[in-house]
Amino acid sequence: MGSAGEGCENSKPTTDVSDEDAMRTLAKGLEPALSQERLAYWSGIAGGDLGRALILHQRNTVVAGALFGDLQALEIALRNAMDRALQHVIGPDWLNDPRFLLAEAWRFAAQASGRLGMATVPRDKVIIQIPFKFWVDVFERRDVAITPTKVFRHGAYRKAQLMSDLRSLVRLRNDAMHHEPVIDRDGKRRPEDLNDDLDKIYRLLDALSPAAADWARQNSLSHRLLAAGVANCDDYSEFEVVIIIP
């Protein structure tokens, strides 16, 4: 596979994946924790090879962890831009607008504020409780006049393309955050492609905030991991990657 790039290096596998008996024993021990269904999914991709199934699971963990940084940059930038747009269209008190059904976000925010000893609930504590999908759905609401140009001020975005990109990234985010497969987004096993997904993230970020996009690119591991083949479901050589944080 080769090096995963600056800040990453390969290490040797801790288990001999060519020892089928050892891998069956290891997989059996891990099954209660990982679940039979999860192991069966990766084993199916690996042609029934349990050693390779565990390689794929570990690779998926590494890549999903790296994607968190890219998705975090997008989600924070999007929700702040949407908050500004909604304040402009509805008013600074839009979080209390009954159309948005944000009682749960307020409840969680109140609990978090209480633990911090706050007498009141700051609006930013409510904002962070609102899920990514909510912001995406606002674009399709007829009762709220939020258009792409009011949010993505640094690039032209057709609404159909915007929604397609955002919906795809909602699925990627949910898969990554809920520990589901992401490296099978290779255009063969699933219609999505991780390289395309990264392009979508940074195309959106560029349109939201060029400064945030440049900063996120500089700190992203995802492109390097994909270029090194860590998200490969077909090549099983030199699979373990150690991320070195200086």
C-alpha positions in Angstrom: 0.0 0.0 0.0 2.8 2.4 0.8 3.0 5.3 3.2 -0.2 7.0 4.2 1.6 10.4 3.8 3.1 12.9 6.2 2.1 12.2 9.7 1.2 8.6 9.0 3.3 5.4 8.8 2.6 1.7 8.4 3.2 -0.9 11.0 3.1 -4.7 10.9 -0.1 -6.6 11.6 -0.5 -7.7 15.1 -2.1 -11.0 14.0 -0.9 -13.3 11.2 -3.9 -13.1 8.9 -2.7 -16.1 6.9 -3.3 -18.3 9.9 -6.9 -19.3 9.2 -7.4 -21.1 12.5 -6.1 -18.1 14.5 -8.3 -15.8 12.6 -11.4 -17.9 13.1 -10.6 -18.0 16.8 -10.1 -14.2 16.9 -13.3 -13.5 14.9 -15.2 -15.8 17.2 -14.0 -13.9 20.3 -14.8 -10.6 18.7 -18.3 -11.6 17.5 -20.2 -10.7 20.6 -18.7 -7.2 20.6 -18.8 -6.5 16.8 -22.0 -8.6 16.1 -22.4 -11.5 13.7 -24.0 -9.2 11.1 -21.1 -6.8 11.0 -18.5 -9.6 10.6 -20.7 -11.2 8.0 -20.9 -8.0 6.0 -17.1 -7.6 5.8 -16.6 -11.3 5.3 -18.9 -11.2 2.4 -16.8 -8.4 0.8 -13.6 -10.3 1.6 -14.9 -13.5 -0.1 -15.4 -15.3 3.2 -11.9 -14.7 4.5 -12.2 -13.8 8.2 -8.7 -12.3 8.4 -9.5 -9.9 5.6 -12.9 -9.1 7.1 -11.1 -7.9 10.2 -8.7 -5.9 8.1 -11.6 -4.2 6.4 -13.3 -3.4 9.7 -10.1 -1.8 11.0 -9.6 0.2 7.9 -13.1 1.4 8.1 -12.5 2.6 11.6 -9.4 4.5 10.6 -11.0 6.2 7.6 -14.3 7.0 9.4 -12.2 8.7 12.2 -10.4 10.8 9.6 -13.6 11.8 7.9 -14.9 13.2 11.2 -12.6 16.2 10.8 -13.8 17.0 7.3 -17.4 16.5 8.2 -17.0 18.6 11.4 -15.6 21.5 9.4 -18.6 21.4 7.0 -21.3 21.0 9.7 -20.0 23.8 11.9 -19.7 26.2 8.9 -23.1 25.3 7.6 -25.0 25.6 10.8 -23.5 29.0 11.6 -24.3 30.2 8.1 -27.8 28.9 8.3 -28.3 30.5 11.7 -27.2 33.9 10.3 -29.6 33.4 7.3 -32.5 32.5 9.5 -31.9 35.4 11.8 -32.0 37.7 8.8 -35.2 36.2 7.3 -37.2 35.4 10.5 -35.4 37.3 13.3 -32.9 36.7 16.1 -35.5 34.6 18.0 -36.1 32.1 15.3 -35.0 29.3 17.6 -38.4 29.8 19.4 -40.4 29.7 16.2 -42.9 26.8 16.7 -42.6 25.8 13.0 -39.2 24.3 13.7 -40.1 21.9 16.6 -36.9 22.4 18.5 -38.2 21.5 21.9 -35.7 18.6 22.2 -32.8 20.7 21.3 -33.8 23.2 23.9 -34.2 20.4 26.5 -30.7 19.0 25.8 -29.2 22.5 25.8 -30.9 23.3 29.2 -29.5 20.1 30.7 -26.0 20.9 29.4 -26.2 24.5 30.6 -27.4 23.3 34.0 -24.4 21.0 34.4 -22.2 24.0 33.7 -23.9 26.0 36.3 -25.5 28.5 33.9 -28.7 30.2 35.0 -29.9 30.7 31.4 -29.5 28.7 28.2 -27.2 30.4 25.7 -28.5 30.2 22.1 -25.2 28.6 21.0 -26.0 25.7 23.3 -29.2 25.2 21.4 -27.6 25.5 18.0 -25.1 22.7 18.7 -28.0 20.3 19.6 -29.6 20.7 16.2 -28.8 17.8 13.9 -27.1 18.2 10.5 -30.1 17.0 8.6 -32.3 19.8 10.1 -30.1 22.4 8.3 -30.3 20.5 5.0 -34.1 20.1 5.3 -34.6 23.9 5.7 -33.6 24.5 2.1 -36.7 22.5 1.0 -39.2 24.1 3.3 -41.8 26.3 1.5 -42.6 28.2 4.7 -39.0 29.5 5.1 -37.5 31.5 2.3 -33.9 30.3 2.6 -32.2 30.0 -0.8 -28.6 28.7 -1.5 -27.4 32.2 -2.3 -28.3 33.4 1.2 -26.0 30.7 2.7 -23.4 29.8 0.1 -22.1 33.3 -0.6 -18.8 32.4 -2.1 -19.8 30.2 -4.9 -22.7 29.5 -7.3 -24.8 26.5 -6.4 -27.8 25.2 -8.3 -30.4 24.0 -5.8 -30.8 20.5 -7.3 -27.0 20.0 -7.1 -26.9 21.4 -3.7 -29.5 19.1 -2.3 -28.0 16.1 -4.0 -24.6 16.8 -2.5 -26.0 17.6 1.0 -28.3 14.5 1.1 -25.3 12.3 0.1 -23.2 13.8 2.9 -26.0 13.4 5.5 -25.8 9.6 4.7 -22.0 9.6 4.9 -22.1 11.5 8.2 -24.6 9.2 9.7 -22.7 6.1 8.6 -19.4 7.5 10.0 -20.9 8.6 13.3 -22.8 5.4 13.8 -19.8 3.2 13.0 -21.3 1.8 9.8 -19.3 1.0 6.6 -17.9 3.9 4.7 -15.0 2.4 2.8 -17.4 0.4 0.6 -18.5 3.7 -1.0 -16.3 2.9 -4.0 -18.7 3.2 -6.9 -18.9 -0.6 -7.1 -20.4 -2.0 -3.9 -22.4 1.2 -3.4 -23.2 4.0 -5.8 -21.4 6.6 -3.7 -17.6 7.2 -3.9 -15.5 8.5 -1.0 -13.3 10.6 -3.3 -16.4 12.2 -4.7 -17.7 12.7 -1.2 -14.6 14.6 -0.2 -14.9 16.7 -3.3 -18.5 17.5 -2.2 -17.4 18.5 1.3 -14.8 20.9 0.1 -16.9 22.3 -2.8 -19.5 23.2 -0.2 -17.0 24.5 2.3 -15.4 26.7 -0.4 -18.8 28.2 -1.1 -19.5 28.7 2.6 -16.1 30.0 3.8 -12.9 29.8 1.7 -10.8 30.4 4.8 -12.4 27.5 6.6 -12.0 25.3 3.6 -8.3 26.0 3.3 -7.8 25.5 7.0 -9.7 22.1 6.9 -7.7 20.9 3.9 -4.4 21.6 5.6 -5.4 19.6 8.6 -7.3 16.8 6.8 -6.0 13.2 6.9 -8.7 11.8 4.7 -7.2 12.6 1.3 -3.9 11.1 2.3 -5.5 7.9 3.6 -7.5 7.4 0.5 -4.5 8.1 -1.7 -2.5 5.5 0.3 -5.2 2.9 -0.4 -6.5 2.6 3.2 -10.1 2.7 1.9 -9.4 -0.1 -0.5 -11.7 -3.2 -0.2 -9.6 -5.2 -2.7 -6.0 -4.9 -1.7 -5.1 -6.4 1.7 -1.4 -5.7 1.9 0.2 -3.6 4.7 -3.1 -2.7 6.3 -2.4 -1.2 9.7 -1.8 2.6 9.8 -0.5 4.4 12.9 -1.5 8.1 13.0 1.4 10.1 14.6 0.3 13.3 16.3 3.4 15.5 17.0 
